[in-house]
Amino acid sequence: MVAHVGLISLSASLPSMPCLPRIGFTKRRPFPMAALSDDPVQEWILTEGKATQITGIRPVGGGCINLANRYDTDAGSFFVKTNRSIGPSMFEAEAIGLDAMYETRTIRVPKPFKVGPLRNGGSYIIMEYIEFGSSRSNQSVLGRKLAEMHKAGKSDKGFGFPVNNTVGSTPQINTWCSDWIQFYGEHRLGYQIKLAQDQYGDSTIYQRGQRLIKNMAPLFEDIVIEPCLLHGDLWSGNITSDKNGEPVILDPACYYGHNEAEFGMSWCAGFGGSFYTSYFEVMPKQPGFEKRRDLYLLYHYLNHYNLFGSGYRSSAISIIDDYLRMLNA
């Protein structure tokens, strides 16, 4: 999401198509929460963070969602995001996503350490501070590392995630579902077109979007879709490199989904030919990839329409209309 602010920001529901949780689902254990104190951030750094003194606090980047600071200590540096108007659930979801990606041991992400409430309202997250390099990551290496994450990050619970999270500031519903077409129809496209109808009274995009959802199954014929761990909001502002030139991805909206959905923000991610070549060497391209590409762009165009207004509506409605013609729907 273009205006979504992350680690360093260079830096509802529909009544139809219910997704039922798979039997045996065990709720993921919440990410560690801090006890409340006058300054829980400094308290954690000086105890569990193993620092004896904080030598400096510096603002990092800027943004419209969270405040970001670098805490320098005698035990190294920490990155801290705070938000005075939102409780810990948003940062807890981010931490669970970062932790899931970190555990794949593939592409580099900041390791999350602690989430908790601020004393006078709001919340914070403390994570590893990564020293960024002077340029964006190598496209070929980025493609390979991302594919390795998709290959390693699997789910036996189906499509979804242990918690709901946000894409930008829009809620992202991640209720487990055994069927990808149902999941994407209800919790991605369906949620967004319902939001457009509720916010703007846009019955046209809602009705045409519903027709697309009901008729999009042929786009997925003759392929096997396995749940892969996705970053979920991979645009240029959430991609960088460390000081050694290794790719780093930030500020996720994670869930387990079709790997092709990861390219939904490619219109502002700057992926080049070498990126895709390296990616498909690890995760081979599936039949019909080109026909599905715009379907995954649509989710993010709809989200930008709902977040930022009518400037993105024409792109969304154009994609919907093109698919309705293609599918004779």
Disulfide bonds with the S-S distance in Angstrom:
none
